[in-house]
Amino acid sequence: MASSQEDHPLQTQPQPRTLPPPFNTSPAPCVLIAQGAESLLYRTTFLTPTQPAALKVRPEKKWRHPTLDKRLTRQRVLAEARVLVKLSGEGIVAGGGGRKVKDPKKGKEKESGGDGGGEGVGVGALRGVVPAVLGLDWERGWIVMEWIEGVTVKQAIYARDLADEAALKGLLRRIGGVVGLLHKAGVVHGDLTTSNVMLRPTVSSSSTTTEEGEKTKVGDGGDGAGLDGDIALIDFGLATQSISDEDRAVDLYVLERAFGSTHPKEEGLFGEVLEAYGESMGKGGKVVLRRLEDVRMRGRKKSMIG
C-alpha cells in the first residue's frame, strides 16, 4: 500500500460511478487498488489533502433483495468498524478488565477480554498495528481507514535475499506475536494471509542511504533489510469478536495453509510463527496450539475424502 500522494495528482475526470456520496463529487483522487467479491478498495485522502486514507466501499448487490442487501451491508460495515475501534484502543481494557461472563464449568465470572486466563490486553496495545477508523456511513456502505504505508509481507518475502534466513525468522516471529495479541484482545481475523499482513517502515529506519546517495524505503526488496519493519494487519471484513479456542485455532490454520501455498520454499519455517504466538498469548496459547492439531487432522481428512 506504499505510494506517495504526489504520484496521483487531482483528477479532472468525474469519479467512478461506483463511489458513494460524498466521494463521487470530491476533487480528491480515488484510485482503485483492489477489488474483491464484496468490496472495492481505493486510495484517497480524507478531510484534508494531506491525510492519506483507504476507502473501502461495499457497492449495492443488484442480485440481492434491496432490503436484505442494505441490512447485510450495514451489519458488515459496523462489525468491521467496531473491531478496528476496539483494537486501536477503545474497548481493550488494561489489567484483565472487560465484560464478565460466566464460566460454565465453575459457575464463576471471568474476564472476556483476556486469553482464557484473565490477563487481558493493555489499552492501545494494537494501536498502529491495525488501521484507525476515520469515518464511515453504514447506510451508503463505506468506511474510511488510516492508510498503512509499506508493502505486504507476501511481497517482502518474494523479494527477500534467500541467504538471509535469520531475517525471515525474525519477520515470522513478529507476525506470530501480533496474531497472539490480536487473539488475546478477543478478535479473530478470519482471513489471515501474507497479503493481509503489512510490513510498514519504522520511524527510525524508514529509509536507508545507498553508496550513491539514493534513499530506499524498507521493504522494497533486494536484501535482508527488506524484512525489517513493523507488522500491521489489514482487511478485517471477515473479523469477529471471539474468545473461542476453536476459532483462534482455525484462524492460525488458515494462516498456515495460506503461507504454505503462497511460500512453499519457506513453509518449513512456519513454526517460528506458532512459537512466537504461544509466547504472546501466554497461558492460553498452549490450549490454542493443541486445538490447532485437531483442526489440522480434520483438514487432512477433508482433503482425503474430497
Residue frames relative to the residue before (quaternion, step in Angstrom):
aa qw qx qy qz dx dy dz
M 1.0000 0.0000 0.0000 0.0000 0.00 0.00 0.00
A 0.4827 0.6911 -0.4246 0.3303 3.57 1.28 0.16
S 0.3583 0.6759 -0.5975 0.2403 3.52 -0.91 1.00
S 0.4507 -0.7004 0.4867 0.2635 3.54 -1.12 0.61
Q 0.6142 -0.5630 0.4080 0.3733 3.53 -1.24 0.55
E 0.6129 0.5849 -0.3513 0.3986 3.59 1.09 -0.67
D 0.5689 0.6113 -0.3836 0.3944 3.59 1.19 -0.44
H 0.7807 0.2587 -0.1121 0.5576 3.58 1.17 -0.54
P 0.1732 -0.8110 0.5520 0.0869 3.63 0.03 1.23
L 0.6902 -0.4741 0.3394 0.4285 3.54 -1.27 0.32
Q 0.4153 -0.7270 0.4989 0.2240 3.53 -0.94 0.96
T 0.2934 -0.7249 0.5938 0.1890 3.54 -1.19 0.63
Q 0.6120 0.5386 -0.3453 0.4649 3.56 1.28 -0.34
P 0.6016 -0.5505 0.4197 0.3986 3.61 -1.18 0.47
Q 0.5398 -0.6070 0.4714 0.3435 3.54 -1.17 0.58
P 0.6441 -0.5274 0.3724 0.4103 3.62 -1.19 0.47
R 0.5786 -0.6181 0.4139 0.3344 3.55 -1.09 0.72
T 0.5989 0.5879 -0.3622 0.4056 3.57 1.15 -0.49
L 0.5840 0.5920 -0.3782 0.4068 3.61 1.19 -0.34
P 0.3543 -0.7292 0.5417 0.2222 3.60 -0.93 0.86
P 0.6191 -0.4939 0.4248 0.4385 3.58 -1.25 0.17
P 0.6234 -0.1761 -0.7593 -0.0618 1.63 -2.08 1.39
F 0.4547 0.7341 -0.4252 0.2713 3.59 1.25 -0.04
N 0.6096 0.5764 -0.3602 0.4080 3.61 1.13 -0.51
T 0.7510 0.3108 -0.2049 0.5453 3.61 1.25 -0.26
S 0.4617 0.6991 -0.4380 0.3259 3.57 1.27 0.05
P 0.4607 -0.6806 0.4884 0.2934 3.64 -1.03 0.70
A 0.5530 0.6073 -0.3979 0.4086 3.59 1.22 -0.34
P 0.4970 -0.6719 0.4546 0.3079 3.62 -0.97 0.78
C 0.1143 -0.7460 0.6516 0.0765 3.55 -1.17 0.72
V 0.0670 -0.8264 0.5587 -0.0224 3.56 -0.26 1.30
L 0.3664 -0.7347 0.5301 0.2120 3.57 -0.65 1.12
I 0.0586 -0.8249 0.5623 0.0026 3.58 -0.71 1.08
A 0.8006 0.0367 -0.0310 0.5973 3.61 1.19 -0.31
Q 0.0793 -0.7837 0.6154 0.0277 3.54 -1.15 0.71
G 0.0757 -0.8035 0.5905 0.0049 3.54 -0.77 1.11
A 0.7283 -0.4210 0.3032 0.4477 3.53 -1.31 -0.10
E 0.7816 0.3395 -0.1628 0.4973 3.59 1.06 -0.74
S 0.8392 0.1212 -0.0052 0.5301 3.60 1.03 -0.65
L 0.3210 -0.6959 0.6090 0.2045 3.50 -1.43 0.25
L 0.1863 -0.7894 0.5779 0.0906 3.57 -0.98 0.85
Y 0.0844 -0.8033 0.5895 -0.0057 3.54 -0.78 1.11
R 0.3042 -0.6754 0.6274 0.2401 3.53 -1.29 0.43
T 0.1345 0.7883 -0.5832 0.1427 3.56 -0.82 1.02
T 0.4149 -0.6337 0.5460 0.3580 3.55 -1.24 -0.50
F 0.1765 -0.7985 0.5710 0.0719 3.55 -1.17 0.52
L 0.8404 0.1165 -0.1630 0.5035 3.54 -0.93 1.07
T 0.7959 -0.0027 0.0079 0.6054 3.60 0.87 -0.90
P 0.6088 -0.5825 0.3895 0.3719 3.62 -1.13 0.53
T 0.7069 0.4499 -0.2636 0.4778 3.60 1.20 -0.39
Q 0.5858 0.5657 -0.3698 0.4473 3.59 1.30 0.12
P 0.1881 -0.7980 0.5609 0.1151 3.64 -0.08 1.23
A 0.0117 0.8120 -0.5804 0.0597 3.54 -0.97 0.80
A 0.3443 -0.6906 0.5954 0.2236 3.53 -1.35 0.40
L 0.1555 -0.7907 0.5897 0.0544 3.57 -0.72 1.11
K 0.0902 -0.7899 0.6063 0.0169 3.55 -0.69 1.14
V 0.0764 -0.8155 0.5733 -0.0223 3.54 -0.60 1.22
R 0.1805 -0.7444 0.6337 0.1080 3.53 -1.00 0.92
P 0.2124 -0.8196 0.5160 0.1297 3.62 -0.03 1.23
E 0.6390 -0.5306 0.3994 0.3881 3.54 -1.26 0.45
K 0.2908 -0.7432 0.5820 0.1563 3.56 -1.00 0.93
K 0.3334 -0.7909 0.4832 0.1729 3.57 -0.29 1.29
W 0.6722 0.5174 -0.2998 0.4366 3.57 1.11 -0.61
R 0.6488 0.4868 -0.3138 0.4936 3.56 1.32 -0.11
H 0.5823 -0.5536 0.4457 0.3947 3.58 -1.15 0.53
P 0.5679 -0.6491 0.3771 0.3377 3.62 -0.78 0.99
T 0.6642 0.5029 -0.3157 0.4541 3.60 0.92 -0.87
L 0.6688 0.4879 -0.2925 0.4786 3.58 0.95 -0.90
D 0.6367 0.5418 -0.3256 0.4416 3.56 0.99 -0.83
K 0.6663 0.4929 -0.3009 0.4718 3.59 0.91 -0.88
R 0.6550 0.5186 -0.3161 0.4495 3.57 0.97 -0.83
L 0.6806 0.4812 -0.2923 0.4688 3.58 0.89 -0.91
T 0.6371 0.5272 -0.3299 0.4554 3.58 0.98 -0.83
R 0.6493 0.5179 -0.3122 0.4612 3.56 0.92 -0.91
Q 0.6684 0.5119 -0.3021 0.4472 3.59 0.86 -0.95
R 0.7152 0.4699 -0.2677 0.4426 3.58 0.86 -0.94
V 0.6270 0.5174 -0.3395 0.4732 3.57 1.05 -0.71
L 0.6857 0.4802 -0.2851 0.4668 3.58 0.90 -0.93
A 0.6369 0.5319 -0.3379 0.4442 3.60 0.97 -0.79
E 0.6676 0.4883 -0.3058 0.4715 3.58 0.92 -0.87
A 0.6601 0.5111 -0.3136 0.4525 3.58 0.93 -0.86
R 0.6476 0.5256 -0.3253 0.4455 3.59 0.95 -0.83
V 0.6437 0.5179 -0.3233 0.4614 3.56 0.98 -0.83
L 0.6860 0.4879 -0.2912 0.4544 3.59 0.85 -0.95
V 0.6433 0.5110 -0.3237 0.4693 3.59 0.98 -0.81
K 0.6407 0.5265 -0.3220 0.4568 3.57 0.98 -0.83
L 0.7175 0.4655 -0.2618 0.4472 3.56 0.80 -1.00
S 0.6757 0.4961 -0.3050 0.4521 3.59 1.07 -0.59
G 0.7906 -0.2814 0.1415 0.5250 3.58 1.22 0.08
E 0.7032 0.4364 -0.2740 0.4899 3.56 0.80 -0.96
G 0.8101 0.2729 -0.1996 0.4790 3.56 -0.87 0.93
I 0.6294 0.4592 -0.3581 0.5145 3.61 1.20 -0.18
V 0.1652 -0.8425 0.5107 0.0463 3.55 -0.35 1.25
A 0.4380 -0.7117 0.4886 0.2509 3.56 -0.83 0.99
G 0.8489 0.2432 -0.1591 0.4415 3.50 -1.28 0.55
G 0.6948 -0.5016 0.2854 0.4292 3.57 1.09 0.57
G 0.4435 0.6840 -0.4772 0.3283 3.60 1.21 0.13
G 0.3256 0.7392 -0.5472 0.2194 3.56 -1.20 0.31
R 0.7172 -0.4034 0.3163 0.4721 3.55 -1.30 -0.12
K 0.2969 -0.7696 0.5398 0.1680 3.56 -0.80 0.98
V 0.0811 -0.7826 0.6168 0.0222 3.54 -1.04 0.89
K 0.5481 -0.6217 0.4543 0.3266 3.54 -1.21 0.49
D 0.3455 -0.6890 0.5946 0.2290 3.53 -1.03 0.82
P 0.3839 -0.7666 0.4579 0.2350 3.64 -0.42 1.17
K 0.6537 0.5249 -0.3230 0.4392 3.61 1.12 -0.53
K 0.8081 0.2808 -0.1216 0.5034 3.57 0.89 -0.97
G 0.4092 -0.7299 0.4592 0.2981 3.55 1.23 -0.32
K 0.5705 0.5798 -0.3795 0.4409 3.56 1.27 0.28
E 0.5180 -0.6325 0.4751 0.3255 3.51 -1.26 0.41
K 0.0029 -0.7711 0.6366 0.0107 3.55 -1.16 0.71
E 0.5947 -0.5934 0.4106 0.3545 3.54 -1.24 0.41
S 0.3687 -0.7488 0.5109 0.2060 3.58 -0.93 0.88
G 0.6617 0.5376 -0.3116 0.4197 3.60 1.17 -0.35
G 0.6153 0.5863 -0.3412 0.4016 3.59 1.21 -0.06
D 0.6512 -0.5223 0.3897 0.3889 3.52 -1.29 -0.44
G 0.6923 -0.4006 0.2723 0.5349 3.54 1.19 0.37
G 0.7244 0.3816 -0.2321 0.5251 3.55 1.22 -0.36
G 0.5453 -0.6674 0.3726 0.3442 3.56 1.27 0.17
E 0.4065 0.7324 -0.4701 0.2781 3.61 1.18 0.34
G 0.2383 -0.8064 0.5081 0.1864 3.60 1.02 -0.76
V 0.3608 -0.6979 0.5758 0.2262 3.53 -1.38 0.00
G 0.5215 -0.6674 0.4362 0.3039 3.56 -0.91 0.89
V 0.6102 -0.5548 0.4190 0.3799 3.55 -1.18 0.60
G 0.8356 0.1680 -0.1443 0.5028 3.56 -0.87 0.98
A 0.3346 0.7683 -0.4958 0.2279 3.61 1.21 0.26
L 0.7573 0.3192 -0.1831 0.5396 3.58 1.15 -0.57
R 0.3555 0.7184 -0.5186 0.2977 3.58 1.19 0.37
G 0.7579 0.2798 -0.2431 0.5368 3.58 -0.69 1.07
V 0.6429 0.4915 -0.3170 0.4945 3.58 1.26 -0.33
V 0.7487 0.2028 -0.1405 0.6154 3.57 1.22 -0.50
P 0.5558 -0.6177 0.4253 0.3585 3.63 -1.06 0.58
A 0.4319 -0.6858 0.5226 0.2647 3.56 -1.02 0.79
V 0.4425 -0.6711 0.5285 0.2730 3.57 -1.15 0.66
L 0.2007 -0.8024 0.5563 0.0801 3.57 -0.76 1.08
G 0.7812 -0.1827 0.1356 0.5814 3.58 1.12 -0.56
L 0.0096 0.8000 -0.5999 0.0024 3.57 -1.22 0.37
D 0.0823 -0.7445 0.6580 0.0776 3.52 -1.37 0.31
W 0.2393 -0.8193 0.5035 0.1337 3.56 -0.15 1.26
E 0.5958 0.5655 -0.3735 0.4310 3.59 1.13 -0.45
R 0.7571 0.3338 -0.1886 0.5289 3.59 1.01 -0.79
G 0.4967 -0.7354 0.3735 0.2703 3.55 1.30 0.14
W 0.6134 0.5330 -0.3966 0.4271 3.61 0.83 0.86
I 0.0867 -0.7595 0.6433 0.0415 3.50 -1.30 0.55
V 0.1976 -0.7711 0.5972 0.0990 3.58 -0.94 0.93
M 0.0675 -0.8153 0.5749 -0.0164 3.54 -0.81 1.06
E 0.6681 -0.4662 0.4012 0.4187 3.51 -1.34 0.27
W 0.4016 -0.6948 0.5432 0.2468 3.56 -1.06 0.78
I 0.2431 -0.7778 0.5674 0.1179 3.58 -0.74 1.09
E 0.2748 -0.7624 0.5664 0.1502 3.57 -0.56 1.17
G 0.5681 0.5966 -0.4465 0.3491 3.56 -1.15 0.60
V 0.4664 -0.6284 0.5264 0.3325 3.53 -1.28 -0.47
T 0.5713 -0.5608 0.4478 0.3982 3.56 -1.22 0.27
V 0.5991 -0.5538 0.4322 0.3841 3.55 -1.21 0.50
K 0.5726 0.5881 -0.3721 0.4335 3.57 1.11 -0.63
Q 0.6841 0.4712 -0.2805 0.4809 3.58 0.88 -0.95
A 0.6576 0.5267 -0.3145 0.4372 3.58 0.95 -0.88
I 0.6682 0.4874 -0.3072 0.4707 3.59 0.96 -0.81
Y 0.6345 0.5312 -0.3366 0.4493 3.59 0.98 -0.78
A 0.7466 0.4146 -0.2109 0.4756 3.57 1.03 -0.81
R 0.4834 0.7151 -0.4161 0.2862 3.59 1.23 -0.12
D 0.5409 -0.5666 0.5104 0.3548 3.51 -1.39 0.30
L 0.4187 -0.7499 0.4521 0.2406 3.59 -0.45 1.19
A 0.6387 0.5452 -0.3286 0.4322 3.59 1.16 -0.51
D 0.6814 0.4864 -0.2888 0.4645 3.59 1.16 -0.46
E 0.0525 -0.8367 0.5449 -0.0143 3.55 0.33 1.27
A 0.5960 0.5865 -0.3646 0.4098 3.58 1.09 -0.66
A 0.6448 0.5167 -0.3231 0.4613 3.59 0.99 -0.80
L 0.6474 0.5103 -0.3192 0.4675 3.58 1.01 -0.79
K 0.6363 0.5173 -0.3341 0.4646 3.59 0.96 -0.80
G 0.6437 0.5215 -0.3249 0.4561 3.57 0.99 -0.79
L 0.6329 0.5256 -0.3206 0.4694 3.57 1.04 -0.81
L 0.6764 0.4962 -0.2954 0.4572 3.59 0.88 -0.94
R 0.6380 0.5159 -0.3293 0.4673 3.56 1.03 -0.69
R 0.6350 0.5145 -0.3364 0.4679 3.59 1.01 -0.70
I 0.6210 0.5300 -0.3359 0.4697 3.58 1.07 -0.75
G 0.6650 0.5105 -0.3026 0.4534 3.58 0.88 -0.93
G 0.6509 0.5219 -0.3142 0.4530 3.56 1.01 -0.80
V 0.6680 0.4939 -0.3002 0.4688 3.58 0.97 -0.83
V 0.6431 0.5033 -0.3302 0.4735 3.61 0.96 -0.79
G 0.6151 0.5431 -0.3421 0.4578 3.58 1.08 -0.69
L 0.6529 0.4965 -0.3099 0.4808 3.59 0.97 -0.82
L 0.6163 0.5550 -0.3368 0.4458 3.56 1.04 -0.82
H 0.7011 0.4539 -0.2662 0.4812 3.58 0.84 -1.00
K 0.6320 0.5397 -0.3325 0.4458 3.56 1.03 -0.74
A 0.6562 0.4981 -0.2961 0.4833 3.56 1.19 -0.59
G 0.5610 -0.6422 0.3721 0.3665 3.60 1.27 0.00
V 0.6112 0.5253 -0.3603 0.4697 3.58 1.16 0.58
V 0.1699 -0.7446 0.6392 0.0904 3.56 -1.09 0.86
H 0.4567 -0.7339 0.4328 0.2560 3.57 -0.67 1.10
G 0.3002 -0.7985 0.4733 0.2196 3.58 0.89 -0.91
D 0.8030 0.0953 -0.0483 0.5864 3.61 1.17 -0.40
L 0.1371 0.8223 -0.5361 0.1328 3.56 0.79 1.04
T 0.2009 0.7284 -0.6314 0.1747 3.55 -0.61 1.22
T 0.6145 -0.5504 0.3957 0.4035 3.59 -1.21 0.24
S 0.5744 0.5562 -0.3894 0.4571 3.60 1.26 -0.06
N 0.7173 0.4053 -0.2338 0.5163 3.57 1.24 -0.44
V 0.6164 0.4533 -0.3613 0.5329 3.56 1.27 0.41
M 0.1955 -0.8060 0.5538 0.0733 3.55 -0.67 1.15
L 0.2409 -0.7140 0.6377 0.1598 3.52 -1.28 0.59
R 0.0460 -0.8372 0.5446 -0.0205 3.55 -0.17 1.28
P 0.5480 -0.6321 0.4281 0.3418 3.62 -0.97 0.79
T 0.4169 -0.6684 0.5509 0.2755 3.55 -1.09 0.70
V 0.6379 -0.5455 0.3760 0.3926 3.57 -1.17 0.47
S 0.7227 0.4574 -0.2492 0.4543 3.56 0.96 -0.89
S 0.8038 0.2220 -0.1034 0.5422 3.57 1.15 -0.55
S 0.2421 0.8079 -0.5070 0.1781 3.57 1.08 0.71
S 0.8041 0.0622 -0.0610 0.5881 3.58 1.20 -0.32
T 0.1755 -0.7593 0.6173 0.1082 3.54 -1.22 0.54
T 0.3620 -0.7346 0.5346 0.2085 3.54 -1.15 0.57
T 0.3421 -0.7467 0.5378 0.1901 3.57 -0.79 1.03
E 0.7014 -0.4486 0.3334 0.4423 3.55 -1.32 0.13
E 0.6766 0.4842 -0.2890 0.4736 3.59 1.11 -0.62
G 0.5650 -0.6287 0.3750 0.3806 3.58 1.29 0.01
E 0.5220 0.6285 -0.4231 0.3918 3.60 1.24 0.17
K 0.3426 -0.7366 0.5488 0.1971 3.54 -1.05 0.80
T 0.0672 -0.7832 0.6178 0.0219 3.55 -1.00 0.88
K 0.4330 -0.7041 0.5030 0.2524 3.55 -1.01 0.82
V 0.5600 -0.5672 0.4822 0.3635 3.52 -1.23 0.57
G 0.7727 0.3488 -0.2563 0.4642 3.55 -0.98 0.86
D 0.5746 0.5963 -0.4111 0.3812 3.61 1.16 0.05
G 0.6143 -0.6257 0.3154 0.3629 3.54 1.26 0.50
G 0.5774 0.6267 -0.4317 0.2958 3.50 -1.39 -0.04
D 0.8103 -0.0596 0.0380 0.5817 3.62 0.96 -0.69
G 0.7566 -0.4041 0.2637 0.4414 3.53 -1.34 0.02
A 0.5742 0.6011 -0.3830 0.4029 3.60 1.13 -0.57
G 0.5717 0.6109 -0.3715 0.4025 3.58 1.22 -0.44
L 0.6676 0.4716 -0.3020 0.4907 3.59 1.25 -0.18
D 0.4975 0.6235 -0.4418 0.4106 3.57 1.27 0.15
G 0.5155 0.6400 -0.4726 0.3182 3.56 -1.22 0.43
D 0.5675 -0.5991 0.4571 0.3318 3.54 -1.36 0.12
I 0.4372 -0.6910 0.5195 0.2479 3.54 -1.17 0.68
A 0.0118 0.7704 -0.6373 0.0137 3.56 -1.05 0.83
L 0.2832 -0.7539 0.5728 0.1529 3.57 -1.07 0.76
I 0.0849 -0.7972 0.5974 0.0208 3.55 -1.01 0.86
D 0.7942 0.3414 -0.2503 0.4360 3.55 -1.42 0.07
F 0.1271 0.8072 -0.5551 0.1552 3.55 0.27 1.34
G 0.2407 0.8155 -0.4935 0.1828 3.57 1.13 0.61
L 0.7509 0.3350 -0.1940 0.5350 3.59 1.16 -0.55
A 0.4188 0.7348 -0.4490 0.2881 3.58 1.28 0.12
T 0.0888 -0.7714 0.6285 0.0464 3.54 -1.22 0.63
Q 0.4202 -0.6613 0.5494 0.2905 3.53 -1.24 0.45
S 0.2286 0.7752 -0.5411 0.2325 3.54 -0.40 1.25
I 0.1791 -0.7614 0.6121 0.1164 3.56 -1.15 0.69
S 0.3699 0.7382 -0.4777 0.3002 3.57 1.27 0.40
D 0.4616 -0.6796 0.4998 0.2742 3.58 -0.89 0.95
E 0.6022 0.5557 -0.3492 0.4546 3.57 1.12 -0.64
D 0.6690 0.4917 -0.3006 0.4694 3.60 0.88 -0.91
R 0.6477 0.5145 -0.3177 0.4635 3.56 0.98 -0.80
A 0.6571 0.5107 -0.3092 0.4602 3.57 0.97 -0.87
V 0.6370 0.5118 -0.3261 0.4754 3.60 1.01 -0.78
D 0.6071 0.5532 -0.3439 0.4551 3.60 1.05 -0.75
L 0.6719 0.4789 -0.2856 0.4875 3.59 0.96 -0.89
Y 0.6364 0.5369 -0.3260 0.4477 3.58 1.02 -0.78
V 0.6215 0.5281 -0.3339 0.4727 3.58 1.02 -0.79
L 0.6626 0.4976 -0.3015 0.4716 3.58 0.95 -0.88
E 0.6534 0.5246 -0.3108 0.4485 3.57 0.96 -0.86
R 0.6809 0.4755 -0.2886 0.4765 3.58 0.89 -0.91
A 0.6542 0.5088 -0.3157 0.4620 3.58 0.96 -0.84
F 0.6482 0.5166 -0.3165 0.4613 3.58 1.00 -0.83
G 0.6725 0.5124 -0.2992 0.4424 3.58 0.93 -0.88
S 0.7026 0.4558 -0.2732 0.4732 3.58 0.99 -0.78
T 0.7049 0.4583 -0.2613 0.4741 3.59 1.08 -0.73
H 0.7973 0.1580 -0.0525 0.5801 3.57 1.08 -0.79
P 0.0633 -0.8553 0.5131 0.0338 3.63 0.57 1.11
K 0.6323 0.5414 -0.3428 0.4354 3.62 1.06 -0.65
E 0.7455 0.3815 -0.2069 0.5058 3.57 1.11 -0.64
E 0.3548 0.7839 -0.4635 0.2118 3.60 1.29 0.01
G 0.6477 0.5559 -0.3204 0.4108 3.60 1.01 -0.75
L 0.6688 0.5018 -0.2971 0.4611 3.59 1.22 -0.32
F 0.4172 0.7373 -0.4597 0.2665 3.59 1.24 -0.02
G 0.5212 0.6467 -0.4075 0.3796 3.58 1.18 -0.41
E 0.5641 0.5935 -0.3859 0.4249 3.58 1.17 -0.50
V 0.6187 0.5404 -0.3371 0.4600 3.58 1.05 -0.76
L 0.7022 0.4767 -0.2726 0.4532 3.56 0.83 -1.01
E 0.6321 0.5313 -0.3390 0.4509 3.59 1.01 -0.75
A 0.6837 0.4640 -0.2830 0.4870 3.58 0.91 -0.92
Y 0.5922 0.5671 -0.3554 0.4488 3.59 1.10 -0.66
G 0.6680 0.5067 -0.3005 0.4547 3.56 0.89 -0.95
E 0.6551 0.5016 -0.3103 0.4721 3.57 1.01 -0.79
S 0.6736 0.5046 -0.2927 0.4539 3.59 0.98 -0.83
M 0.6917 0.4902 -0.2727 0.4549 3.57 1.01 -0.83
G 0.3697 -0.7333 0.4982 0.2782 3.58 1.11 -0.56
K 0.8493 -0.1309 0.0914 0.5033 3.58 -1.09 -0.74
G 0.6783 0.5090 -0.3014 0.4358 3.59 0.99 -0.77
G 0.5331 0.6617 -0.4000 0.3435 3.59 1.20 -0.40
K 0.6409 0.5365 -0.3305 0.4385 3.59 0.97 -0.82
V 0.6397 0.5259 -0.3238 0.4577 3.57 1.02 -0.82
V 0.6651 0.5014 -0.3032 0.4630 3.58 0.92 -0.90
L 0.6701 0.4985 -0.3070 0.4564 3.60 0.91 -0.86
R 0.6211 0.5052 -0.3475 0.4881 3.61 1.09 -0.59
R 0.6510 0.5016 -0.3179 0.4729 3.57 1.01 -0.78
L 0.5731 0.5883 -0.3725 0.4321 3.60 1.14 -0.59
E 0.6105 0.5467 -0.3541 0.4506 3.60 1.03 -0.70
D 0.6492 0.5039 -0.3174 0.4732 3.60 0.97 -0.79
V 0.6437 0.5147 -0.3222 0.4658 3.58 0.98 -0.84
R 0.6267 0.5339 -0.3329 0.4597 3.60 1.00 -0.78
M 0.6546 0.5158 -0.3166 0.4529 3.58 0.92 -0.88
R 0.6523 0.4974 -0.3180 0.4754 3.58 0.95 -0.80
G 0.6383 0.5309 -0.3239 0.4537 3.56 1.05 -0.76
R 0.6500 0.5139 -0.3147 0.4630 3.58 0.99 -0.82
K 0.6480 0.5172 -0.3184 0.4596 3.58 0.96 -0.86
K 0.6512 0.5155 -0.3137 0.4603 3.56 0.98 -0.87
S 0.6494 0.5127 -0.3173 0.4635 3.59 1.04 -0.78
M 0.6528 0.5133 -0.3107 0.4624 3.59 1.05 -0.74
I 0.7054 0.4602 -0.2657 0.4690 3.56 0.91 -0.93
G 0.3401 -0.7607 0.4793 0.2756 3.56 1.08 -0.84
